[in-house]
Amino acid sequence: MISERKNFALVDRSAARVVSYDAAAKWHEQRVKSAFAMMIRRVWLVAALSLAGLGGAAVYLTYAKPQYSATALVQLDTHSKYSNFDSVVTSPREGDPIAIRTQVEVLRSEAIAERVVKALDLTADPEFKPRSHSALAGNGLMADVRRFLLSLGLVHDVSNEDELALTTKQVRGRLFVDADGRSYIVTIGFAASSPDKAARIANAFAEQYLASQVDAKTAITAKANEWAKSQLDTAGEQLREAEAAVEQFRAKNNAIIELVPGSSVAAAQQLTQVNALLAAATEARIAAETRLAAARKLVAAKDIYAVPEVLASPLIQQLRVEEARAVARRASFDGRLGVLNPDLRAADSEVSHLRGTINLEVGKLVSSLESNAQLAKVREEELAAKVESLRKDVGEVSRLQFQLANLERRAEARRAFHAALEKRYVETSALLHGVYADARVVAAATPQPAPSWPNVPFVLAVGLLLGAAAGAAVAMLFELADKSFRTPPQLEEATGLACLGVLPDMGRALRRTIRGDLSGQETRLFREAVRSVCIAMDAAAGLKKAKTGSVVLVTSALPEEGKTVSSVALATALAARGSRTLLIDADLRRPQVGGYLDAVSHSRDLAAILADGEGCQAATAVAENFYAIRGGEGHENAQQVFLSAQFGAFLEAAKLQFDAIIIDSPPVMVVADASVLARSADVVLHVIRWGRTRRSTVLDAVNRLRRSNGEAVGVTMLNRVDLTKYHKYNRDGSWSFKYADYYKAAMPLSEKKQLR
């Protein structure tokens, strides 16, 4: 049982989800249809603004100056050559998109653009020459506005900026550099007013980019060459000192060294071995101290990447790659974001962190070199102490021989170190005269005969789309500004009352033909709509099931909404189908029924009938089953008339004699008569003028009558509907009017009269 309940619960939840999905889908479909219908209704507005946008684009094309573009192709080298203190190292970087992207940003940099401006003297070109204007100069309204905006800090005064900087900024604005990411080809493009100028500047960017690489590598190589020269001079001086020390020692102790007495062979051999170890330790110490001194000098000069241990460290190389990526990402943010942007500040923080990490690792390498030098020195001291102990065994001669060998080995070490430095100096000197860029121009830019801008189809399409978008926006604003009711679903959703139907606006034709029978051919659509309203009212209010006559109060929120015409039409239609109908004009201030029914225009009014106590027998017969009572003239105390006992007795008697009593009341929002009459009504019919009466006004009127008599059946009806526009708002509900003439030609004359 529990499992079955769980299964039922799962099925119920699945069904609920399906229903919710269907409801959401229908809601979205309705929104799409509503938006499409709105565009159809305002199609002329959208079309007009679209044509205006197209015209604006045409005007722009007429006055726009043509721009010509030229592109040069540069291929980046897949290997990067650099110099360290031992040799020239080639580091492959194939397939590194970050390195390619970095070169793209270098091409876009201000430094390259400034080199191009200086090389081509673009500051003298009128096309790029900055206009000298200041936000504080000049008179007039625009100058005052510029001063005000400058005082608020909203504009920047460019009058004090350097002419070269302004020209460079304009040149950078015409440059476009891109790499497709699938090759090592970088496209350099430039747009100018003439094809030759565009090609010349594009080629200049490629040339200056290569020249900047050559200059940078030349500077690095020159620095390495200068260091090698200084170290070579120092090593040469040390070599000369070592050789001089050997010669001095030989000259001083030559006589003693030649008279070699007998000594222990084992001690001499051991001394020889230890001397060899000491010489090696001395050489290692000298090399370690030399590397340490060179590293400290480079670190002090902030040229850490020339230290061999730094270049050989995989960790530092990886940190350099990450630093290059962070710098590239920071450069991409620099052109688009402000200084206080969180992304830019985060990029700056990342670059600072990486550089700090690199400096920390360099410090560790220098500390390691210090440790190695210290260890080498300790090793040398240990061997020296051992040699000293052996020297006592072999005697003074052995000591002198050892000293001589030590001096000779030290001189040999200095000689080897001097030769290595001399080789490095020769290599850097040769490389200094053979520096080349890590890129080459694959295809130089050539003048293009056709202008790249303006693109006529693109500009026209953009103008048309912008005009259409503006038209749609204006149409949407018009729709949002429309606070009236246009369709029965809108009315029902807002009021919560059923909408019985719509009555078309017949204009003067209705007034000419409504005199008592509504049988004119011009009102045929109106008659059919009234009959539909009567049938809907029967279903909504149950008029045919009532044992006594039903009181139908016809009212509206404001004047001139067509409630009197609707009252006369409803009464005429009810009488035509066989129901005894009484029409009461309850507007005692401005009666209107007499203007439509000639038979009651001179009959006794409602106030006089109530005063004489004549009852319903005093009603004027308009047609078969149709009786009417006109309103009074200028009754200021109309509410007392409707609250009197005579009026209540009159209505009770009328219910016994008539099947339907139609009361045409004054507007709800103007006087309180309708609220008083609503207490005696079985059905309250709110007549609302289509496209005119505001929704808030209608809701206030409905709420007033609902508070007066909440038991009455409330219904609504749209009146004075413009059929030519109604189809645009309610396509499905307007087919009855669209096809109203479908049976007109096929009907015999007798059937037409019977239908009337």
LOZAKOL-161676 format. One line per field, with one value per residue (C-alpha): residue number from 1; residue in one letter; x, y, z. Coordinates in steps of 0.02 Angstrom, whole numbers, plus 50000, padded with zeros to 5 digits. Each point is the difference from the previous one (the first is absolute). Layout:
// LOZAKOL-161676
num = c(NUM ...)
residuo = c(A ...)
X = c(X ...)
Y = c(Y ...)
Z = c(Z ...)
This chain:
// LOZAKOL-161676
num = c(1 2 3 4 5 6 7 8 9 10 11 12 13 14 15 16 17 18 19 20 21 22 23 24 25 26 27 28 29 30 31 32 33 34 35 36 37 38 39 40 41 42 43 44 45 46 47 48 49 50 51 52 53 54 55 56 57 58 59 60 61 62 63 64 65 66 67 68 69 70 71 72 73 74 75 76 77 78 79 80 81 82 83 84 85 86 87 88 89 90 91 92 93 94 95 96 97 98 99 100 101 102 103 104 105 106 107 108 109 110 111 112 113 114 115 116 117 118 119 120 121 122 123 124 125 126 127 128 129 130 131 132 133 134 135 136 137 138 139 140 141 142 143 144 145 146 147 148 149 150 151 152 153 154 155 156 157 158 159 160 161 162 163 164 165 166 167 168 169 170 171 172 173 174 175 176 177 178 179 180 181 182 183 184 185 186 187 188 189 190 191 192 193 194 195 196 197 198 199 200 201 202 203 204 205 206 207 208 209 210 211 212 213 214 215 216 217 218 219 220 221 222 223 224 225 226 227 228 229 230 231 232 233 234 235 236 237 238 239 240 241 242 243 244 245 246 247 248 249 250 251 252 253 254 255 256 257 258 259 260 261 262 263 264 265 266 267 268 269 270 271 272 273 274 275 276 277 278 279 280 281 282 283 284 285 286 287 288 289 290 291 292 293 294 295 296 297 298 299 300 301 302 303 304 305 306 307 308 309 310 311 312 313 314 315 316 317 318 319 320 321 322 323 324 325 326 327 328 329 330 331 332 333 334 335 336 337 338 339 340 341 342 343 344 345 346 347 348 349 350 351 352 353 354 355 356 357 358 359 360 361 362 363 364 365 366 367 368 369 370 371 372 373 374 375 376 377 378 379 380 381 382 383 384 385 386 387 388 389 390 391 392 393 394 395 396 397 398 399 400 401 402 403 404 405 406 407 408 409 410 411 412 413 414 415 416 417 418 419 420 421 422 423 424 425 426 427 428 429 430 431 432 433 434 435 436 437 438 439 440 441 442 443 444 445 446 447 448 449 450 451 452 453 454 455 456 457 458 459 460 461 462 463 464 465 466 467 468 469 470 471 472 473 474 475 476 477 478 479 480 481 482 483 484 485 486 487 488 489 490 491 492 493 494 495 496 497 498 499 500 501 502 503 504 505 506 507 508 509 510 511 512 513 514 515 516 517 518 519 520 521 522 523 524 525 526 527 528 529 530 531 532 533 534 535 536 537 538 539 540 541 542 543 544 545 546 547 548 549 550 551 552 553 554 555 556 557 558 559 560 561 562 563 564 565 566 567 568 569 570 571 572 573 574 575 576 577 578 579 580 581 582 583 584 585 586 587 588 589 590 591 592 593 594 595 596 597 598 599 600 601 602 603 604 605 606 607 608 609 610 611 612 613 614 615 616 617 618 619 620 621 622 623 624 625 626 627 628 629 630 631 632 633 634 635 636 637 638 639 640 641 642 643 644 645 646 647 648 649 650 651 652 653 654 655 656 657 658 659 660 661 662 663 664 665 666 667 668 669 670 671 672 673 674 675 676 677 678 679 680 681 682 683 684 685 686 687 688 689 690 691 692 693 694 695 696 697 698 699 700 701 702 703 704 705 706 707 708 709 710 711 712 713 714 715 716 717 718 719 720 721 722 723 724 725 726 727 728 729 730 731 732 733 734 735 736 737 738 739 740 741 742 743 744 745 746 747 748 749 750 751 752 753 754 755 756)
residuo = c(M I S E R K N F A L V D R S A A R V V S Y D A A A K W H E Q R V K S A F A M M I R R V W L V A A L S L A G L G G A A V Y L T Y A K P Q Y S A T A L V Q L D T H S K Y S N F D S V V T S P R E G D P I A I R T Q V E V L R S E A I A E R V V K A L D L T A D P E F K P R S H S A L A G N G L M A D V R R F L L S L G L V H D V S N E D E L A L T T K Q V R G R L F V D A D G R S Y I V T I G F A A S S P D K A A R I A N A F A E Q Y L A S Q V D A K T A I T A K A N E W A K S Q L D T A G E Q L R E A E A A V E Q F R A K N N A I I E L V P G S S V A A A Q Q L T Q V N A L L A A A T E A R I A A E T R L A A A R K L V A A K D I Y A V P E V L A S P L I Q Q L R V E E A R A V A R R A S F D G R L G V L N P D L R A A D S E V S H L R G T I N L E V G K L V S S L E S N A Q L A K V R E E E L A A K V E S L R K D V G E V S R L Q F Q L A N L E R R A E A R R A F H A A L E K R Y V E T S A L L H G V Y A D A R V V A A A T P Q P A P S W P N V P F V L A V G L L L G A A A G A A V A M L F E L A D K S F R T P P Q L E E A T G L A C L G V L P D M G R A L R R T I R G D L S G Q E T R L F R E A V R S V C I A M D A A A G L K K A K T G S V V L V T S A L P E E G K T V S S V A L A T A L A A R G S R T L L I D A D L R R P Q V G G Y L D A V S H S R D L A A I L A D G E G C Q A A T A V A E N F Y A I R G G E G H E N A Q Q V F L S A Q F G A F L E A A K L Q F D A I I I D S P P V M V V A D A S V L A R S A D V V L H V I R W G R T R R S T V L D A V N R L R R S N G E A V G V T M L N R V D L T K Y H K Y N R D G S W S F K Y A D Y Y K A A M P L S E K K Q L R)
X = c(50000 50140 50088 49837 49973 50177 49971 49836 50090 50137 49871 49908 50160 50048 49829 50013 50170 49929 49855 50118 50112 49849 49938 50172 50011 49828 50046 50158 49902 49872 50137 50077 49831 49963 50166 49971 49824 50067 50124 49861 49892 50140 50074 49990 50093 50135 50010 50013 50141 50086 49996 50063 50145 50034 49996 50120 50118 49987 50041 50149 50061 49982 50111 50115 50182 50064 50132 50124 50077 50164 50069 50174 50037 50138 50058 50066 50154 49966 50165 50066 50188 50077 50171 50056 50173 50055 49928 49862 49847 49854 49837 49857 49829 49898 49813 50001 49844 50046 50163 49910 49868 50137 50078 49829 49986 50176 49948 49851 50105 50024 50189 49987 49871 50114 50146 49889 49943 50180 50062 49866 49983 49812 49984 50011 49866 49833 49905 50084 50049 49906 49880 50056 49848 49979 49852 50028 50026 49870 49834 49821 49886 50109 50152 49899 49939 50178 50059 49858 50035 50185 49964 49901 50140 49893 50112 50187 50092 50115 50077 50149 50036 50152 49971 50096 49892 49839 50059 50054 49828 49915 50116 49969 49813 50021 50108 49933 50110 49937 50063 49887 50077 50026 50165 50145 49935 49951 49895 50041 49869 49978 49863 50035 49923 50105 50057 50185 50000 49914 50126 50147 49948 49958 50172 50077 49920 50073 50172 50000 49945 50149 50113 49941 50043 50172 50028 49946 50110 50145 49985 50000 50148 50095 49974 50064 50150 50041 49992 50111 50126 50005 50020 50134 50100 49985 50048 50149 50065 49979 50091 50145 50011 50001 50137 50102 49984 50068 50149 50040 49993 50114 50124 50004 50006 50080 50164 49909 49879 50143 50088 49868 50050 49938 49827 49866 49929 49831 49987 50051 49871 49865 50049 49990 49825 49941 50077 49901 49841 50041 50029 49832 49916 50083 49940 49824 50003 50058 49866 49866 50055 50007 49823 49941 50079 49927 49828 50004 50052 49859 49873 50059 49982 49823 50052 49953 49957 50184 50049 50037 49920 49841 49992 50031 49862 49841 49897 50055 49971 49823 49973 50059 49872 49863 50063 49989 49821 49953 50079 49905 49837 50034 50037 49834 49910 50097 49917 49823 49988 50031 50139 49881 49921 50011 50059 50143 50051 49996 50111 50124 50001 50034 50147 50072 49983 50087 50142 50020 50007 50132 50105 49981 50060 50146 50045 49998 50117 50119 49995 50040 50149 50058 49985 50099 50137 50006 50010 50137 50097 49980 50057 50152 50043 49987 50115 50119 50010 50034 50134 50078 50011 50078 50121 50080 50033 50084 50097 50028 50038 49840 49913 50080 49962 49820 49989 50068 49879 49858 50048 50015 49831 49921 50075 49936 49825 50005 50062 49856 49871 50074 49988 49816 49959 50097 49898 49837 50055 50039 49830 49901 50102 49958 49816 49994 50026 49880 49839 49839 49816 49897 49877 49995 49883 49912 49896 50018 49844 49946 49878 49822 49895 49831 49962 49972 49881 49861 49929 49840 49898 50056 49961 49830 49960 50053 49896 49850 50018 50025 49847 49899 50060 49954 49830 49972 50050 49884 49860 50029 49991 49835 49934 50056 49920 49834 49903 49833 49917 50021 49943 49874 50138 50084 49836 49960 50175 49999 49822 49968 49830 49940 50003 49839 50065 50042 49889 50071 50005 49872 50019 49862 49923 49947 49915 49907 49936 49974 49830 49902 50034 50186 49944 50110 50119 50145 49981 49999 50171 49945 49839 50095 50121 49854 49918 50164 50008 49820 50036 50158 49905 49868 50137 50094 49850 49868 49866 49890 49997 49937 49817 49979 50074 50185 50070 50150 50096 50097 50133 50174 50145 50000 49883 50000 50042 49842 49897 49836 50022 50040 49845 49885 50081 49987 49819 49958 50086 49913 49831 50032 50024 49833 50048 49892 50130 49992 50135 50019 50105 50066 50109 49890 50131 50040 49878 50055 49875 49878 50131 50000 49815 49880 49850 50056 50075 49840 49929 49990 50164 50045 49986 49824 49943 50067 49922 49828 50016 49945 50118 50060 49839 50067 50146 50000 49984 50143 49976 49928 50055 50106 49953 50102 49996 50104 50099 49960 50074 50122 49961 50137 49922 50006 50068 49847 49890 50089 50003 49813 49872 49905 50148 50021 49815 50012 50142 49911 49845 50105 50082 49828 49949 50163 50129 50145 50021 50146 50056 50111 50093 50119 50189 50068 50149 49898 49850 49944 49836 50071 50058 49822 49919 50122 49914 49842 50088 50016 50130 50123 50063 50156 50015 50182 50055 50128 50172 49947 49954 50150 50012 50018 49839 49907 50065 49947 49825 49985 50057 49873 49854 50064 49999 49823 49930 50118 49862 49963 50076 50136 50038 50091 49991 50115 49910 50037 50131 50095 49988 50143 50119 49919 50064 50179 49973 49889 50019 49909 49853 49968 49958 49814 50019 50121 49879 49837 49959 50030 49813 49936 49993 49931 49848 49829 49916 49865 50133 50091 49842 49968 50178 49977)
Y = c(50000 50120 49967 50026 50166 50052 49954 50099 50149 49991 49991 50151 50101 49951 50052 50165 50033 49962 50119 50136 49974 50010 50157 50080 49952 50073 50158 50023 49964 50131 50127 49968 50015 50160 50077 49949 50072 50161 50015 49967 50136 50126 49938 50171 50080 49866 50015 50190 49997 49860 50109 50146 49894 49947 50182 50047 49863 50066 50176 49933 49908 50161 50103 49864 50009 49837 49904 49880 49854 49910 49848 49929 49823 49964 49825 49975 49891 49838 50010 50134 50027 50083 50013 49944 50004 49832 49990 50049 49896 49961 49970 49925 50076 49912 50000 50132 50108 50113 50049 50038 50101 50094 50051 50058 50113 50064 50046 50095 50090 50186 49980 49922 50130 50139 49928 49998 50180 50058 49898 50066 50172 49977 50149 50108 49899 50096 49836 49957 50174 50032 50145 50131 50039 50024 49971 50173 50095 50086 50082 49948 49867 49849 50080 50034 49820 49936 50108 49938 49818 50028 50073 49843 49889 49920 50053 50009 50153 49942 50171 49964 49828 49970 50009 49838 49911 50061 49947 49831 49976 50036 49884 49859 50025 49957 49846 49823 49849 49823 49820 49855 49885 49859 50062 50116 50131 50169 50119 50186 50114 50187 50113 50169 50122 49937 49825 50048 50078 49849 49880 50111 50011 49814 49956 50126 49912 49834 50077 50091 49843 49905 50147 50007 49816 50029 50150 49903 49850 50115 50087 49833 49935 50163 49988 49821 50053 50141 49881 49874 50139 50058 49822 49966 50150 49945 49821 50061 50102 49852 49887 50120 50008 49809 49981 50137 49910 49839 50092 50089 49837 49914 50142 50004 49812 49928 49948 49909 49914 49928 49918 49871 49890 49826 49986 49875 49940 49961 50171 50082 49902 50040 50180 49999 49928 50122 50142 49945 49998 50170 50072 49932 50069 50168 50000 49955 50139 50128 49947 50003 50171 50065 49937 50073 50169 50002 49952 50135 50130 49952 49997 50171 50061 49922 49892 49836 49911 50006 49890 49823 49913 50103 49951 49817 49996 49915 50079 50177 49968 49940 50155 50108 49918 50032 50180 50024 49934 50114 50150 49958 49983 50164 50085 49936 50076 50164 50059 49955 50024 50141 50010 49958 49851 49842 49892 50122 50012 49810 49987 50127 49901 49839 50078 50071 49831 49907 50127 49985 49810 50014 50117 49879 49854 50104 50039 49814 49967 50137 49924 49831 50077 50075 49830 49917 50131 49979 49811 50016 50115 49880 49857 50098 50045 49818 49944 50142 49945 49823 50059 50098 49844 49903 50139 49976 49822 50032 50148 50174 49949 49909 50150 50113 49880 49992 50187 50010 49870 50089 50164 49917 49916 50162 50085 49860 50019 50186 49966 49879 50120 50142 49894 49960 50183 50047 49872 50070 50177 49949 49915 50150 50117 49897 49986 50187 50026 49862 50033 49961 50004 49848 50037 50041 50087 49868 50118 50189 50108 50057 50140 49940 50086 49976 50089 49893 50125 50045 49829 50048 49840 49993 50183 49988 49840 50078 50156 49894 49891 50149 50085 49841 49982 50181 49972 49845 50096 50145 49878 49916 50169 50036 49831 50029 50173 49925 49978 49959 49833 49926 49819 49902 49895 50159 50060 49834 49983 50175 50006 49817 50019 49911 50101 49967 50066 50153 50125 50084 50187 50044 50188 50109 49854 49926 50161 50013 49822 49965 50088 49862 49841 49991 49921 50101 49908 50107 49932 49816 49970 50095 49896 49836 50059 50052 49830 49915 50109 49955 49813 50018 50099 49863 49873 50109 50069 49866 50122 49865 49895 50143 49984 50190 50134 50035 50175 50037 50159 50067 50124 50063 50080 50164 50091 49970 49816 49945 49931 50080 49927 49832 50011 50038 49864 49868 50044 49993 49831 49925 50061 49934 49824 50004 50062 50138 50134 50166 50130 50132 50155 50027 50148 50137 50134 49973 49872 49928 49861 50123 50046 49822 49955 50126 49916 50049 50170 50091 49873 50019 49985 49881 50128 50050 49819 49962 50158 49956 49817 49942 49849 49907 50033 50174 49929 50045 49859 50013 49835 49828 49943 50159 50138 50148 50141 50154 50092 50168 50171 50077 49898 50044 49886 49844 49888 50036 49945 49831 49978 50035 49867 50045 49948 49837 49959 50050 49876 49858 50028 50009 49832 49920 50075 49994 49867 50123 50177 50095 50152 50127 50085 50151 49969 49923 50116 50160 49983 49874 49954 49839 49942 50026 49912 49853 49950 49954 49916 49815 50026 50146 50024 50110 50080 50045 50102 49908 50081 50154 49970 49973 49835 50079 50097 49842 49906 50141 49999 49810 50004 50136 49902 49838 50085 50062 49829 49854 49875 50070 49911 50111 49992 50113 50046 50094 50135 50114 49881 50057 49843 50052 50003 49864 49862 50054 49971 49846 49905 49845 50094 50115 49872 50027 50177 49954 49872 50091 50022 49816 49955 50170 49969 49823 50044 50022 50165 49917 49919 50165 50085 49856 50012 50184)
Z = c(50000 50044 49834 49905 50090 49955 49819 49998 50078 49870 49861 50074 50011 49823 49938 50095 49919 49829 50031 50061 49848 49885 50087 49986 49816 49966 50096 49896 49841 50050 50035 49830 49915 50096 49949 49819 50002 50074 49857 49874 50078 49991 49836 49919 50145 49995 49810 50010 50127 49903 49845 50105 50060 49821 49947 50139 49944 49821 50060 50097 49844 49901 50115 50071 49945 49926 50096 49919 50093 49970 50091 50023 50057 50126 50045 50176 50024 50091 50096 50115 50008 50151 50081 50171 50078 49929 49824 49881 50044 49884 50091 49899 50028 49867 50025 50138 49974 50146 49917 49837 50091 50090 49834 49939 50152 49969 49823 50071 50130 50004 49983 49826 49946 50061 49900 49844 50029 50018 49852 49881 50079 50018 50116 49843 49908 50003 50014 50165 50058 50163 50000 50125 50105 50184 50110 50072 49837 49893 50035 49977 50068 49956 50082 50158 50000 49981 50145 50109 49958 50029 50172 50042 49938 49865 49855 49976 49941 49861 49966 50111 49931 49892 49813 49975 50128 49918 49827 50069 50077 49833 49906 50125 49974 49814 50032 50013 50042 50009 50006 49955 50131 49876 49927 50036 49878 50073 49895 50011 49923 49989 49933 49921 49879 49853 49947 49990 50173 50077 49921 50050 50183 50011 49933 50120 50147 49942 49974 50166 50090 49927 50037 50181 50019 49927 50114 50154 49960 49955 50169 50092 49901 50024 50186 50001 49895 50120 50146 49911 49962 50181 50064 49870 50058 50181 49958 49897 50145 50117 49873 49989 50189 50011 49868 50084 50166 49921 49924 50162 50098 49876 50005 50190 50037 49845 50087 50139 49883 49895 50154 50039 50149 50023 50074 50032 49836 50076 50080 49839 49901 50127 49999 49812 50005 50132 49902 49849 50103 50073 49827 49943 50156 49970 49821 50057 50130 49874 49877 50136 50061 49823 49964 50166 49963 49823 50065 50135 49874 49880 50141 50058 49820 49997 49852 50081 49839 49947 50149 49931 50149 49975 49817 50044 50133 49934 50139 49956 49816 50041 50108 49854 49887 50129 50018 49810 50003 50144 49913 49840 50094 50091 49833 49930 50150 49993 49838 50051 50188 50119 50129 50142 49913 50109 49854 49959 50183 50014 49845 50076 50162 49906 49904 50163 50085 49857 49996 50188 49985 49863 50108 50146 49894 49935 50180 50038 49852 50060 50175 49923 49910 50165 50083 49859 50013 50188 49984 49869 50116 50147 49890 49946 50179 50053 49860 50037 50181 49945 49882 50142 50105 49857 49965 50168 49951 49835 50057 49941 49822 49981 50071 49875 49858 50059 50005 49826 49937 50087 49919 49833 50015 50056 49850 49889 50073 49969 49823 49966 50072 49896 49843 50035 50025 49844 49900 50070 49958 49822 49982 50066 49891 49848 50051 50028 49814 49946 50100 49907 50046 50049 49860 49816 49880 49895 49893 49995 49994 49827 49954 49976 49867 50086 50164 50152 50080 49989 49960 49909 50032 50181 50036 49915 50094 50166 49964 49954 50156 50114 49925 50021 50180 50035 49919 50106 50156 49959 49959 50167 50087 49914 50055 50179 49997 49945 50163 49920 49963 49827 50012 50105 50082 50061 50073 50084 50071 50074 50070 50035 49914 49845 49839 49903 49835 49899 49908 49845 49983 49863 50019 49928 49906 50166 50056 49833 50002 50184 50007 50081 49904 49954 49835 49884 49886 50061 50178 49956 50080 50154 50014 49990 50134 50113 49978 50049 50156 50046 49984 50104 50132 50010 50033 50124 50099 49970 49941 49921 50159 50112 50055 50001 49892 50021 50025 49892 50044 49852 50053 49960 50091 49901 49879 49812 50014 49909 50144 49939 49826 50080 50111 49852 49894 50138 50035 49814 49980 50154 49940 49824 50066 50095 50174 50073 50029 50092 49970 50138 49970 50177 49952 50075 49968 49816 49926 49833 49958 49922 49872 49934 50021 49923 50082 50176 49962 50056 50123 50189 50092 50141 50140 49948 49988 50174 50071 49929 50050 49827 49995 49847 49904 49963 49898 49816 49875 49877 49906 50031 50175 50016 50123 50058 50129 49970 50134 50076 49970 50123 50157 50124 50132 49892 50138 50110 49855 49987 50190 50016 50039 49840 49892 50095 49979 49817 49969 50091 49895 49842 50040 50001 49833 49901 49965 50001 50067 49922 50103 49914 50143 50009 50002 50160 50021 49972 50116 50131 49912 49928 50172 50068 49851 50016 50163 49903 49852 49966 49865 49984 49824 49990 49828 49963 49851 49898 49997 50099 50182 50114 50090 50172 49973 49950 50152 50116 49924 50015 50182 50042 49931 50077 50171 49968 49955 50010 49961 49827 49852 49927 49815 49878 49818 49882 49903 49853 49932 49845 49892 49888 50151 50105 49885 50039 50187 49994 49839 50061 50075 49852 49867 50033 49937 49861 49927 50042 49815 49958 49998 49947 49812 50015 50108 49918 50036 50109 50109 50014 50063 50119 50063 50031)
